[in-house]
């Protein structure tokens, strides 16, 4: 349950075969953002063959540089993941949370501009540096500028609430720039390392982004919390945490600028094999190819089914963590509860891949789905139980133990479905255009988690019923203005029906309806012949 609640399915894509850890206690769906699966293979020429094999020690500097670049990429992702929890602690509405959830879409949609990043560049400066250097400079300068504005955007807590529209635009730009940097770094990784060491690129991606997300999310939330710092890190209590969001943005903005300057002047790109055809023609060919793939009946059926398959999980994945913060669970505790999950998240894909390696990987997806749907009800129980066990000192240890156990079970079902989809996408992708094909399938899979999460957040407030109690005369709490009138009349708005519980039940019904009626049709896709997935190419 956790922070970037809408973030996960939103765009946390990764290259097939890489292992990615999780960050703060996120219920949102897919594992954290990696490069688009296969995007680099599709849009890039093969790496040049080096004349002499050399071990990883000979390229340790390049490997460490890649690691640093991926860590930097994880920082804005982690910070964006922490903002929903900060907004929730400032009593932001769920409509605001839904609006902010659009921040997590760029990593899912980067396929739209990846061909452009690959094809347009300054030859003298370097194919990848042409995008990497300006993107990171803009990110760094933008972070430093926002460090002077962000406190005002978050509100002062004295009547002035957060400016959610400005925060959304700000962090959407952060994510867009991070996604663009990811495309450039993924491409550079293939030519920066020799062929025998190129496998280390996915390790750098996985470890680097996870570390960056951890720094920007878990570490930031802990150091920003006055109660956490006073309890564990200070001798004398202070009213604020050790760092603020403004401090964090300024520090990492400076790190971005220094790192980018060093890369610009000190790191040279290896000469790549430049495609024979003009780059602009390459762009139009790639977009035409994507369109021809999605028009195929089997692919179109897959897209329509996968776009609706995660509706049943949306309330549990998108709203639970925010509801726990609303019920008083400290946001930094939620973030730290993700730490014990890391070993599980490393082991799970290794175990599950044994069951998805055969000819019918979607069977695993189908079998795991009802268990994940039922866990949604269990999450609703955790939210209902929270105020019952809360005491003056916080929450008892056994409550956190149940939360961690619930999250661990959730991870088993989540990874079973995720690995199954990745295996299926790899199985059906036309090998002649495997990268572009698989990127498209994984993009659609991630969008299938994005839109239900945003809708689920949007519907919490309209589905919630509140009554005005203790006021003089007849008052309602239907709107924000009516709530203020109720309070002014000496009353208070009391929730009689929480929209989250309504959503939890509706999602359960919709999820089982999909599983019962459309699930068998989804499974049947794996019985289609290979010719059904082969793209008809004119050239």
C-alpha positions in Angstrom: 0.0 0.0 0.0 1.6 3.1 -0.8 2.9 6.2 -2.2 2.9 6.4 -5.9 -0.2 4.6 -5.9 -1.1 5.4 -9.4 2.4 5.2 -10.5 3.2 1.6 -10.9 1.1 0.4 -13.6 1.3 3.8 -15.1 4.6 3.3 -16.7 6.9 1.2 -14.8 8.0 -0.7 -17.8 11.1 -2.7 -18.1 13.2 -4.5 -20.6 12.3 -8.1 -20.9 14.4 -10.3 -18.7 15.7 -7.6 -16.3 14.9 -7.9 -12.7 13.6 -4.8 -10.9 13.0 -4.3 -7.3 10.2 -2.4 -5.8 10.4 0.8 -3.9 8.1 2.2 -1.3 5.1 0.1 -0.4 3.3 0.4 -3.6 0.1 -1.4 -4.4 -0.1 0.0 -7.8 0.7 -2.9 -10.0 3.6 -3.5 -12.2 7.2 -3.3 -11.1 9.1 0.0 -11.3 10.0 1.8 -14.4 12.7 0.5 -16.5 13.4 1.1 -20.1 10.7 0.1 -22.5 11.0 -3.6 -23.1 13.0 -4.0 -26.2 12.7 -0.4 -27.3 16.4 -0.1 -27.9 16.6 -3.2 -29.9 13.9 -2.0 -32.2 15.0 1.5 -32.8 18.7 1.1 -32.9 21.3 -0.5 -35.1 23.1 -3.5 -33.5 26.1 -2.5 -31.4 29.4 -2.5 -33.2 31.5 -5.6 -32.8 34.7 -4.9 -30.9 37.9 -6.4 -32.1 39.0 -7.9 -28.8 37.0 -9.4 -26.0 37.6 -7.8 -22.6 36.1 -8.5 -19.2 33.9 -6.1 -17.3 36.9 -4.6 -15.5 38.1 -3.1 -18.7 34.8 -1.2 -19.0 34.1 -0.6 -15.3 34.1 3.2 -15.9 31.3 2.9 -18.5 29.3 0.5 -16.3 29.6 2.9 -13.3 28.6 5.8 -15.5 25.5 3.9 -16.7 24.6 3.1 -13.1 24.9 6.8 -12.1 22.7 7.9 -15.0 20.0 5.4 -14.1 20.2 6.4 -10.4 19.6 10.1 -11.5 16.7 8.9 -13.6 15.1 7.3 -10.5 15.2 10.5 -8.4 12.3 12.4 -10.1 10.4 9.1 -10.3 10.8 8.6 -6.5 9.9 12.2 -5.7 6.8 12.1 -7.9 5.8 8.9 -6.0 6.1 10.6 -2.7 3.9 13.6 -3.6 0.5 11.8 -3.4 1.3 10.9 0.3 2.3 14.5 1.0 -0.9 15.7 -0.6 -2.9 13.2 1.4 -1.4 14.4 4.7 -2.5 17.9 3.7 -6.1 16.6 3.1 -6.1 16.9 -0.6 -9.3 15.5 -2.3 -9.3 12.3 -4.3 -10.2 14.3 -7.4 -6.9 16.1 -6.9 -5.1 12.8 -6.5 -6.7 11.6 -9.7 -5.5 14.7 -11.5 -2.0 14.2 -10.1 -1.9 10.6 -11.2 -1.5 11.8 -14.9 2.1 12.5 -13.8 2.8 8.8 -14.0 1.7 8.4 -17.6 4.9 9.5 -19.6 6.9 6.3 -19.0 4.0 4.3 -20.5 3.7 6.6 -23.5 7.4 7.2 -24.4 7.0 4.9 -27.4 5.3 7.9 -29.0 8.5 9.9 -29.2 11.2 7.2 -28.9 11.7 7.0 -32.7 12.3 10.8 -32.7 15.0 10.6 -30.0 16.7 7.8 -31.8 16.7 9.5 -35.3 17.3 13.2 -34.7 20.7 14.2 -33.3 23.9 16.3 -33.8 26.4 14.0 -35.4 29.4 15.9 -34.1 28.3 15.9 -30.5 27.1 12.3 -30.4 23.8 10.5 -31.1 22.9 9.9 -27.4 24.5 12.9 -25.9 22.5 15.2 -28.2 19.5 14.3 -26.1 21.0 13.2 -22.8 22.9 16.4 -22.1 20.2 19.0 -22.8 17.5 16.8 -21.1 19.6 16.5 -17.9 20.5 20.2 -17.9 16.9 21.1 -18.2 16.0 18.7 -15.4 18.7 20.1 -13.1 17.8 23.7 -13.8 14.1 23.0 -13.4 14.7 21.2 -10.1 16.7 24.2 -8.7 14.0 26.6 -9.9 11.3 24.5 -8.4 13.1 24.3 -5.0 12.3 28.1 -4.7 8.6 27.5 -5.6 7.6 24.1 -4.2 6.8 25.1 -0.6 4.3 27.6 -1.9 2.8 25.0 -4.3 2.4 22.6 -1.4 0.5 25.1 0.7 1.3 26.6 4.0 -1.1 24.6 6.1 -2.8 27.8 7.3 -5.9 27.9 5.1 -4.0 27.8 1.8 -4.1 24.3 0.4 -1.8 22.7 -2.3 -1.8 24.0 -5.8 -2.5 20.6 -7.4 -2.7 21.8 -11.0 0.8 23.5 -10.8 2.3 20.4 -9.0 0.8 18.1 -11.7 2.3 20.2 -14.5 5.6 20.4 -12.7 6.0 16.7 -12.0 4.6 15.7 -15.4 7.5 17.6 -17.0 9.9 15.9 -14.6 8.6 12.5 -15.6 8.6 13.4 -19.3 12.2 14.5 -19.1 13.2 11.4 -17.1 11.4 9.2 -19.7 13.3 11.0 -22.6 16.6 10.6 -20.7 15.8 6.9 -20.3 15.4 6.5 -24.1 18.8 8.1 -24.6 20.6 6.1 -21.9 19.0 2.8 -23.1 20.3 3.5 -26.6 23.7 4.6 -25.4 24.1 1.5 -23.2 24.1 -0.7 -26.3 27.1 1.1 -27.8 28.9 2.3 -24.7 29.6 -1.4 -23.7 31.2 -4.0 -25.9 29.0 -6.9 -27.1 30.2 -9.3 -24.4 29.5 -6.8 -21.6 26.2 -5.3 -22.9 24.3 -7.6 -20.6 25.4 -5.4 -17.7 23.2 -2.6 -19.1 20.0 -4.2 -17.8 21.6 -4.7 -14.4 22.6 -1.0 -14.3 19.1 -0.1 -15.3 17.5 -2.3 -12.6 19.8 -1.5 -9.8 20.2 2.2 -10.7 16.5 3.0 -11.0 15.7 1.1 -7.9 18.3 2.9 -5.9 17.2 6.3 -7.4 13.6 5.6 -6.6 14.6 4.6 -3.0 16.5 7.8 -2.5 13.8 10.0 -3.9 10.9 8.2 -2.2 11.7 6.2 0.9 14.7 8.1 2.1 13.1 11.5 1.3 9.8 10.6 3.1 11.8 9.4 6.2 14.1 12.5 6.4 11.2 14.9 5.6 9.1 13.5 8.5 9.6 15.4 11.8 8.3 12.5 13.9 10.7 10.0 12.2 13.7 12.3 12.6 12.9 13.1 16.2 12.4 9.5 17.1 15.4 7.9 15.4 17.9 10.6 14.3 17.8 13.5 16.8 18.6 14.1 20.5 16.5 17.3 20.6 13.0 17.3 19.0 12.4 19.8 16.2 9.1 20.8 14.5 10.4 19.9 11.0 12.3 17.0 9.4 15.9 17.1 8.5 15.2 18.0 4.9 12.3 19.6 3.0 11.2 18.9 -0.6 12.8 22.3 -1.5 16.2 21.1 0.0 15.9 17.8 -1.8 15.1 19.4 -5.2 18.0 21.9 -4.9 20.5 19.2 -3.9 19.6 16.8 -6.7 19.3 19.7 -9.2 22.9 20.6 -8.5 24.0 16.9 -8.8 22.3 16.8 -12.2 24.1 19.9 -13.4 27.6 18.7 -12.2 27.1 15.1 -13.6 25.8 16.4 -16.9 28.7 18.8 -17.3 31.2 16.0 -16.6 29.5 13.7 -19.1 29.3 16.4 -21.8 33.1 17.2 -21.7 34.7 13.9 -20.5 32.7 11.0 -22.0 33.0 10.4 -25.8 30.6 8.2 -27.7 31.7 5.2 -29.6 31.1 5.5 -33.3 27.9 3.7 -34.1 26.8 2.0 -37.4 24.7 4.8 -38.9 21.6 3.4 -40.6 21.9 3.7 -44.4 18.4 5.2 -44.9 17.7 8.8 -43.9 16.8 9.3 -40.3 13.5 11.0 -41.1 12.5 8.0 -43.3 13.4 5.8 -40.3 10.9 7.7 -38.1 8.0 7.4 -40.5 8.8 3.7 -41.1 8.7 3.1 -37.4 5.4 4.8 -36.9 3.9 3.0 -39.9 5.2 -0.3 -38.5 3.5 0.3 -35.2 0.2 1.1 -36.9 0.4 -2.1 -39.0 1.1 -4.2 -35.9 -1.9 -2.8 -34.0 -4.3 -3.4 -36.9 -3.7 -7.2 -36.8 -6.9 -9.0 -35.4 -5.0 -11.0 -32.8 -3.0 -8.0 -31.6 -6.2 -5.8 -31.5 -8.0 -8.4 -29.5 -5.1 -8.6 -27.0 -5.0 -4.8 -26.7 -8.7 -4.5 -26.0 -8.6 -7.3 -23.4 -5.5 -6.2 -21.6 -6.8 -2.6 -21.4 -9.8 -3.8 -19.4 -8.2 -6.7 -17.4 -7.0 -4.5 -14.5 -10.2 -2.6 -13.8 -10.9 -5.0 -10.9 -7.6 -4.1 -9.1 -7.9 -0.3 -9.5 -9.5 0.5 -6.1 -7.1 -1.7 -4.1 -4.0 -0.5 -6.1 -4.7 3.2 -6.5 -6.6 4.2 -3.3 -5.6 1.9 -0.4 -2.3 3.5 0.5 -3.9 7.0 0.5 -6.7 5.7 2.6 -4.3 4.3 5.2 -2.6 7.7 5.4 -6.0 9.3 5.8 -6.6 6.9 8.7 -3.4 8.1 10.4 -0.8 5.6 9.3 2.4 7.7 8.9 3.5 8.0 5.3 7.1 7.4 6.1 6.1 4.1 7.8 4.3 3.0 4.6 7.4 3.8 2.6 9.7 1.9 4.9 7.5 -1.2 5.0 8.5 -1.8 1.4 12.1 -2.6 2.5 11.4 -6.1 3.7 9.7 -6.8 0.3 12.9 -6.4 -1.7 14.2 -10.0 -1.3 10.7 -11.3 -2.2 10.6 -9.2 -5.3 14.0 -10.5 -6.4 13.1 -14.2 -5.9 9.5 -14.1 -7.2 10.2 -13.6 -11.0 12.8 -16.4 -10.9 10.3 -18.8 -9.4 7.3 -17.7 -11.5 9.2 -17.8 -14.8 9.5 -21.6 -14.4 5.7 -21.7 -14.8 5.4 -19.2 -17.6 8.2 -20.5 -19.8 6.0 -23.1 -21.5 3.7 -22.7 -24.4 0.8 -21.3 -22.3 2.0 -18.5 -20.0 -1.4 -16.9 -19.8 -2.7 -19.8 -17.7 -0.6 -18.4 -14.8 -2.2 -15.0 -15.4 -5.7 -16.5 -15.3 -5.1 -18.6 -12.2 -3.6 -15.7 -10.2 -6.3 -13.2 -11.0 -9.1 -14.3 -8.6 -6.6 -14.3 -5.7 -5.5 -10.8 -6.5 -9.1 -9.7 -6.7 -9.9 -11.2 -3.3 -6.9 -9.4 -1.8 -8.6 -6.2 -2.8 -11.3 -6.9 -0.2 -8.6 -7.7 2.3 -7.0 -4.3 1.7 -10.4 -2.7 2.3 -10.5 -4.6 5.6 -7.1 -3.2 6.6 -8.4 0.4 6.0 -11.5 -0.3 8.0 -9.4 -2.0 10.8 -6.9 0.9 11.1 -8.9 3.3 13.3 -10.0 0.3 15.5 -6.4 -0.5 16.5 -5.0 3.0 16.5 -3.8 4.2 19.9 -2.1 7.3 21.2 1.4 6.1 20.2 0.4 5.1 16.7 -0.3 1.6 15.5 0.6 -1.7 17.2 3.3 -3.9 15.7 0.9 -6.7 14.8 -1.0 -4.3 12.5 2.1 -3.5 10.6 2.9 -7.2 10.4 -0.5 -7.9 8.9 0.0 -5.1 6.4 3.4 -6.5 5.3 2.0 -10.1 5.1 -0.9 -8.8 3.0 1.4 -6.9 0.7 3.7 -10.0 0.3 0.6 -12.0 -0.8 -0.3 -9.2 -3.1 3.2 -9.2 -4.7 2.9 -13.0 -5.4 -0.3 -12.5 -7.4 0.9 -9.3 -9.0 4.2 -10.8 -10.2 2.5 -14.0 -11.4 0.3 -11.9 -13.7 3.1 -9.5 -14.7 5.7 -12.2 -15.6 3.0 -14.2 -17.5 2.2 -11.1 -19.6 5.9 -10.4 -20.3 6.5 -14.1 -21.2 3.4 -14.0 -23.6 4.6 -10.8 -25.2 8.0 -12.3 -25.8 6.5 -15.5 -27.2 4.2 -13.9 -29.8 6.4 -10.9 -30.9 7.5 -11.2 -34.5 11.3 -11.9 -34.2 12.1 -9.7 -37.3 10.7 -6.6 -35.5 10.8 -8.0 -31.9 11.8 -4.8 -30.2 9.1 -2.5 -31.6 6.5 -5.2 -31.4 7.2 -6.1 -27.8 7.5 -2.4 -26.8 4.0 -1.8 -28.2 2.5 -4.8 -26.4 4.1 -3.7 -23.1 3.0 -0.1 -23.6 -0.6 -1.2 -24.0 -0.3 -3.5 -20.9 0.9 -0.6 -18.8 -1.8 1.7 -20.1 -4.2 -1.0 -18.9 -3.2 -0.1 -15.4 -2.9 3.6 -15.8 -6.4 4.6 -16.8 -8.3 2.4 -14.2 -6.1 3.9 -11.4 -6.9 7.5 -12.5 -10.6 6.7 -12.8 -10.7 5.0 -9.4 -9.1 8.0 -7.7 -11.6 10.3 -9.5 -14.6 8.4 -8.3 -13.9 8.2 -4.6 -15.3 11.6 -3.8 -18.5 11.4 -5.9 -19.3 7.9 -4.4 -18.7 9.1 -0.8 -21.9 10.1 1.1 -21.5 12.6 4.0 -24.1 14.1 6.4 -24.0 17.4 8.3 -24.4 16.6 12.0 -24.8 19.0 14.9 -25.6 22.1 12.9 -28.4 24.6 13.4 -31.0 24.1 10.6 -30.8 21.8 7.6 -27.4 21.5 5.9 -25.8 19.1 3.5 -22.2 18.2 2.7 -22.7 17.5 -1.0 -20.2 20.1 -2.1 -17.2 21.9 -0.6 -19.2 25.1 -0.2 -22.0 23.2 1.5 -19.5 21.6 3.9 -18.2 25.1 4.8 -21.8 26.2 5.6 -22.3 23.2 7.7 -19.1 23.9 9.7 -20.0 27.6 10.0 -23.4 26.6 11.5 -21.6 24.7 14.3 -21.8 21.2 12.7 -19.4 18.8 11.1 -19.5 16.6 8.0 -19.5 12.9 8.9 -18.9 10.2 6.3 -21.8 7.7 6.3 -20.6 5.8 3.2 -17.0 5.8 2.1 -16.7 5.7 -1.7 -13.6 3.5 -1.3 -15.6 0.7 0.0 -18.2 1.1 -2.8 -15.4 1.0 -5.3 -13.9 -2.1 -3.7 -17.1 -4.1 -4.1 -17.8 -2.8 -7.6 -14.2 -3.6 -8.7 -14.5 -7.1 -7.2 -17.7 -7.7 -9.3 -16.2 -6.2 -12.5 -13.0 -8.1 -12.0 -14.7 -11.5 -11.6 -17.0 -10.7 -14.5 -13.9 -10.1 -16.7 -12.3 -13.3 -15.3 -15.4 -15.4 -16.0 -16.5 -14.0 -19.4 -13.4 -12.6 -21.0 -10.7 -14.5 -19.2 -11.2 -17.7 -21.3 -11.1 -15.6 -24.5 -7.8 -14.0 -23.3 -6.3 -17.5 -22.6 -7.4 -18.6 -26.1 -5.1 -16.1 -27.6 -2.1 -18.3 -26.8 -3.6 -21.0 -29.0 -3.5 -18.8 -32.1 -1.0 -19.9 -34.7 2.3 -18.0 -35.1 1.0 -16.6 -38.4 -1.7 -14.7 -36.5 1.0 -12.6 -34.9 3.3 -12.1 -37.9 3.3 -8.6 -39.3 2.7 -8.3 -43.0 5.4 -6.0 -44.2 5.4 -4.3 -47.6 9.2 -4.0 -47.8 
